[in-house]
Amino acid sequence: MPTRRSMLKHSATVAGLLALTGLFPRLSWAYQAAAFEASQLDAALAALGSQAPVESRQVVLSGPDFAENGASVPLGVSSALADISLLLILVEKNPTVLAALFRPSPAVQANFALRVKLVESSEVYAVALTTGGQACFARKTVQVTQGACGA
């Protein structure tokens, strides 16, 4: 029967081998801290090196028109653009506008579902940045209701 000490020793060995081969999950660092700390849409996009985006039908943002609970609003974002380097979710009236940042691999389809917190009724933007420098967006207004009254 293995002892606790031998289990810890074998676990450390396996973790070390996984780390050496690159199969160990990487830590998620907020290396775009300026973008996540921005309180304005333009500042968040500038921190990510983006130009002014243009509205496009190739970016699709789905979500409810009315949300009963602003603490957990379901959203979906997808894009048919090729070579997407970043896919962003921005909430205009949140204290920090950048709610989510995805770096989709070319091997996957850019189609994500998530839940975000909305402080109040606001415009929500999905912005797709391509490797060629193109920036496209879609927007949706989400009304947050509290006790069946519009906020």
Phi, psi and omega per residue, in radians:
M1 nan 2.266 -3.109
P2 -1.231 2.532 3.103
T3 -1.591 2.903 3.122
R4 -1.062 -0.698 -3.124
R5 -1.115 -0.747 -3.139
S6 -1.206 -0.610 3.094
M7 -1.124 -0.757 3.103
L8 -1.103 -0.698 3.137
K9 -1.119 -0.786 3.135
H10 -1.197 -0.652 3.109
S11 -1.116 -0.728 3.113
A12 -1.139 -0.654 3.111
T13 -1.137 -0.784 3.128
V14 -1.125 -0.751 3.125
A15 -1.089 -0.706 3.101
G16 -1.111 -0.736 3.106
L17 -1.146 -0.715 3.101
L18 -1.107 -0.701 3.126
A19 -1.130 -0.683 3.138
L20 -1.186 -0.606 -3.118
T21 -1.478 -0.148 -3.139
G22 1.495 0.137 -3.130
L23 -1.569 -0.133 3.139
F24 -1.327 2.374 3.140
P25 -1.005 2.336 3.135
R26 -1.418 2.638 3.058
L27 -1.239 2.526 -3.130
S28 -1.662 1.786 3.140
W29 -1.727 2.473 3.094
A30 -1.515 1.281 -3.116
Y31 -1.340 -0.126 2.984
Q32 -1.824 0.893 -3.069
A33 -1.021 -0.653 -3.134
A34 -1.101 -0.632 3.130
A35 -1.213 -0.718 -3.134
F36 -1.287 -0.356 3.131
E37 -1.631 -0.138 -3.093
A38 -1.156 2.492 -3.138
S39 -1.877 -0.013 3.100
Q40 -2.194 2.594 -3.138
L41 -1.030 -0.817 -3.106
D42 -1.091 -0.667 -3.137
A43 -1.174 -0.681 3.125
A44 -1.150 -0.770 3.125
L45 -1.165 -0.677 3.115
A46 -1.138 -0.649 3.130
A47 -1.142 -0.433 3.107
L48 -1.637 0.050 3.101
G49 1.361 0.459 -3.103
S50 -1.695 2.653 3.004
Q51 -1.589 -3.109 3.122
A52 -1.153 2.137 -3.116
P53 -1.352 2.762 3.084
V54 -1.979 2.555 -3.134
E55 -1.216 2.405 -3.059
S56 -2.534 2.572 3.062
R57 -1.422 -0.111 3.125
Q58 -1.427 -0.124 3.028
V59 -1.991 2.218 -3.086
V60 -2.107 2.208 3.090
L61 -2.038 2.142 3.133
S62 -2.073 2.598 3.139
G63 3.028 3.057 -3.118
P64 -1.325 2.641 3.021
D65 -1.316 -0.594 3.122
F66 -2.211 2.330 3.113
A67 -2.071 2.207 3.132
E68 -1.243 -0.595 -3.083
N69 -2.202 1.959 3.140
G70 -1.222 -0.220 -3.122
A71 -1.297 -0.326 -3.096
S72 -2.629 1.536 -3.116
V73 -1.839 2.092 -3.136
P74 -1.330 2.312 3.109
L75 -2.330 2.688 3.030
G76 -2.311 2.497 3.127
V77 -2.415 2.384 3.079
S78 -2.563 2.806 -3.135
S79 -2.614 2.489 3.084
A80 -1.720 0.071 3.129
L81 -1.195 2.582 3.082
A82 -1.564 2.644 3.057
D83 1.003 0.905 3.103
I84 -1.350 2.211 3.094
S85 -1.657 -0.635 3.129
L86 -2.444 2.488 3.020
L87 -2.218 2.104 -2.995
L88 -2.037 2.587 2.938
I89 -2.037 2.131 -3.127
L90 -2.118 2.366 3.109
V91 -2.040 2.032 -2.963
E92 -1.059 -0.750 -3.021
K93 -1.750 0.212 3.020
N94 -1.383 2.684 3.110
P95 -1.010 -0.674 2.987
T96 -2.051 2.077 -2.948
V97 -1.285 -0.532 -3.117
L98 -1.375 1.918 -3.102
A99 -1.633 -0.561 -3.118
A100 -2.703 2.594 3.109
L101 -2.384 2.158 3.106
F102 -2.045 2.488 3.033
R103 -2.051 1.457 -3.081
P104 -1.236 2.429 3.068
S105 -1.313 2.635 3.072
P106 -1.065 -0.330 -3.116
A107 -1.408 -0.196 -3.119
V108 -2.032 2.731 3.077
Q109 -1.432 2.389 -3.122
A110 -1.359 1.527 -3.100
N111 -2.585 1.886 -3.040
F112 -2.258 2.611 3.032
A113 -2.194 2.445 -3.110
L114 -2.732 3.011 3.041
R115 -2.134 2.349 3.136
V116 -2.185 2.830 3.088
K117 -1.742 2.249 3.053
L118 -1.959 2.169 3.142
V119 -1.214 -0.661 3.129
E120 -2.683 3.074 3.087
S121 -0.986 2.372 -2.979
S122 -2.798 2.876 2.943
E123 -1.436 2.368 3.077
V124 -2.014 2.346 -3.105
Y125 -2.081 2.456 2.947
A126 -1.983 2.138 -3.086
V127 -2.102 2.248 3.085
A128 -1.916 2.177 3.090
L129 -1.914 2.229 -3.130
T130 -1.717 2.895 3.125
T131 -1.179 -0.399 3.105
G132 -1.422 0.013 3.101
G133 1.639 0.012 3.125
Q134 -1.341 2.433 3.114
A135 -2.249 2.101 -3.126
C136 -2.196 2.648 -3.128
F137 -2.481 2.826 2.973
A138 -2.303 2.635 -3.125
R139 -2.323 2.728 3.114
K140 -2.619 2.396 3.053
T141 -1.615 2.226 3.112
V142 -2.061 2.120 3.094
Q143 -1.605 2.168 3.092
V144 -1.660 2.138 3.131
T145 -1.889 2.545 3.110
Q146 -2.278 1.989 -3.131
G147 1.167 0.631 3.111
A148 1.173 0.320 3.070
C149 -2.054 2.414 3.112
G150 -1.178 2.410 -3.134
A151 -1.665 nan nan
